[in-house]
Amino acid sequence: MRIKPATNQKTRIGLVQQASRDGSQSNLAPCADLCQRAAKADCSLVLLPELHNGDYFCQTEDTARFDGAEPVPGPTTERLGRVAAEFGVVIVGSVFERRGAGVYHNTAVVLDSDGSLAGVYRKMHIPDDPGFYEKFYFTPGDLGFQPVDTRVGRLGVLVCWDQWFPEAARLMALAGAEVLLYPTAIGWDPQDDEAEQQRQLDAWITVQRGHAIANGIPLAACNRVGFEAAPGAGPVREDPKAAPNAEPGLLFWGNSFVCGPQGEWLARATAHDETLLIADLDLGRSEQVRRIWPFLRDRRIDAYGDLLRRWRD
């Protein structure tokens, strides 16, 4: 069946794929500069990577790292809010949030085009794997899967590990999200061979394109790049391709991308290069796609009760 042209709801999105500068909380200024560059390229929406202000500190468990957390609203939202207001752009950023004494979150923040804090999303799924010891740092989110309304539309913001769970994407879609956005920090163990690395990357891309298809909405995932040595193993390398297999750390695989509601490619970055990836979204196209692929219509909500169980014994 041919898809008829959709109502024009065009939005240009910019994804900031970047590397950590020196392992400290030093990246906010470059992030702000790239948001300005995106706005000057006529982007009305900018997506930053997960925990973009510095290095990915969750490779080890270190209580001193809690000193780098900040409140929301706080310095990051204030800085990004000024950029958003000056250039009239919506910015989705990421904060290591200090909510209270001993309570910290991995939090996405949405600054509307007037600079106001339109909403937040606290990461719901928290990993605990070698190199990704996030449960030590982050309390699971308690705001649920609620999209954020902005000038450019209703944004379904999720964070990194959330991207593996179809339930999260579906609940955002059912709440009216017009696009799924994933700030991300994911990479390879450099000691894995090339075939294993390729399998992991393919799985990451495939599952997210599946979310776009299953829900009939576009999706953007913004990852970081570069090699970050495990704390105590040496400095962050300037050349992300130079990490030897024997050195412990994470090689963030980039590949930030944007796809449409049928999973079609709209833009994709490389594995190693810092870039501002730009794509044009047509949010009105989702209506037409859902009319010919009515997955939401045909859901058997009367038969899905067991999804609320941990396991079917």
Secondary structure as the mmCIF struct_conf table of DSSP 4:
data_model
#
loop_
_struct_conf.conf_type_id
_struct_conf.id
_struct_conf.beg_label_comp_id
_struct_conf.beg_label_asym_id
_struct_conf.beg_label_seq_id
_struct_conf.end_label_comp_id
_struct_conf.end_label_asym_id
_struct_conf.end_label_seq_id
HELX_LH_PP_P HELX_LH_PP_P1 ARG A 2 THR A 7
STRN STRN1 LYS A 10 GLN A 17
BEND BEND1 ARG A 21 GLN A 25
HELX_RH_AL_P HELX_RH_AL_P1 LEU A 28 LYS A 40
TURN_TY1_P TURN_TY1_P1 ALA A 41 ASP A 42
BEND BEND2 SER A 44 SER A 44
STRN STRN2 LEU A 45 LEU A 47
HELX_LH_PP_P HELX_LH_PP_P2 LEU A 48 PRO A 49
TURN_TY1_P TURN_TY1_P2 GLU A 50 ASN A 53
BEND BEND3 GLY A 54 GLY A 54
HELX_RH_3T_P HELX_RH_3T_P1 PHE A 57 GLN A 59
BEND BEND4 THR A 60 THR A 60
HELX_RH_3T_P HELX_RH_3T_P2 THR A 63 GLY A 68
STRN STRN3 GLU A 70 GLU A 70
BEND BEND5 VAL A 72 GLY A 74
HELX_RH_AL_P HELX_RH_AL_P2 PRO A 75 PHE A 87
TURN_TY1_P TURN_TY1_P3 GLY A 88 GLY A 88
STRN STRN4 VAL A 90 GLY A 100
TURN_TY1_P TURN_TY1_P4 ALA A 101 GLY A 102
STRN STRN5 VAL A 103 LEU A 111
TURN_TY1_P TURN_TY1_P5 SER A 113 ASP A 114
BEND BEND6 GLY A 115 GLY A 115
STRN STRN6 LEU A 117 ARG A 122
STRN STRN7 ASP A 128 ASP A 129
TURN_TY1_P TURN_TY1_P6 PRO A 130 GLY A 131
STRN STRN8 PHE A 132 TYR A 133
HELX_RH_3T_P HELX_RH_3T_P3 GLU A 134 PHE A 136
TURN_TY1_P TURN_TY1_P7 TYR A 137 TYR A 137
HELX_LH_PP_P HELX_LH_PP_P3 THR A 139 GLY A 141
BEND BEND7 LEU A 143 LEU A 143
BEND BEND8 PHE A 145 PHE A 145
STRN STRN9 VAL A 148 THR A 150
TURN_TY1_P TURN_TY1_P8 ARG A 151 VAL A 152
STRN STRN10 GLY A 153 VAL A 157
HELX_RH_3T_P HELX_RH_3T_P4 CYS A 160 TRP A 164
HELX_RH_AL_P HELX_RH_AL_P3 PRO A 166 LEU A 174
TURN_TY1_P TURN_TY1_P9 ALA A 175 GLY A 176
BEND BEND9 GLU A 178 GLU A 178
STRN STRN11 VAL A 179 PRO A 183
STRN STRN12 GLY A 187 TRP A 188
TURN_TY1_P TURN_TY1_P10 PRO A 190 GLN A 191
BEND BEND10 ASP A 192 ASP A 192
HELX_RH_AL_P HELX_RH_AL_P4 GLU A 194 ASN A 215
TURN_TY1_P TURN_TY1_P11 GLY A 216 GLY A 216
BEND BEND11 ILE A 217 ILE A 217
STRN STRN13 LEU A 219 CYS A 222
STRN STRN14 VAL A 225 ALA A 229
HELX_LH_PP_P HELX_LH_PP_P4 ALA A 230 ALA A 230
TURN_TY1_P TURN_TY1_P12 PRO A 231 GLY A 232
BEND BEND12 ALA A 233 ALA A 233
HELX_LH_PP_P HELX_LH_PP_P5 PRO A 235 ARG A 237
BEND BEND13 GLU A 238 ASP A 239
TURN_TY1_P TURN_TY1_P13 PRO A 240 LYS A 241
TURN_TY1_P TURN_TY1_P14 ASN A 245 ALA A 246
BEND BEND14 GLU A 247 GLU A 247
STRN STRN15 GLY A 249 TRP A 253
STRN STRN16 PHE A 257 CYS A 259
TURN_TY1_P TURN_TY1_P15 PRO A 261 GLN A 262
STRN STRN17 TRP A 265 ARG A 268
BEND BEND15 ALA A 271 HIS A 272
STRN STRN18 THR A 275 ASP A 282
TURN_TY1_P TURN_TY1_P16 LEU A 283 GLY A 284
HELX_RH_AL_P HELX_RH_AL_P5 ARG A 285 ILE A 292
BEND BEND16 TRP A 293 TRP A 293
TURN_TY1_P TURN_TY1_P17 PHE A 295 ASP A 298
HELX_RH_3T_P HELX_RH_3T_P5 ILE A 301 ALA A 303
HELX_RH_3T_P HELX_RH_3T_P6 GLY A 305 LEU A 308
BEND BEND17 ARG A 309 ARG A 310
#
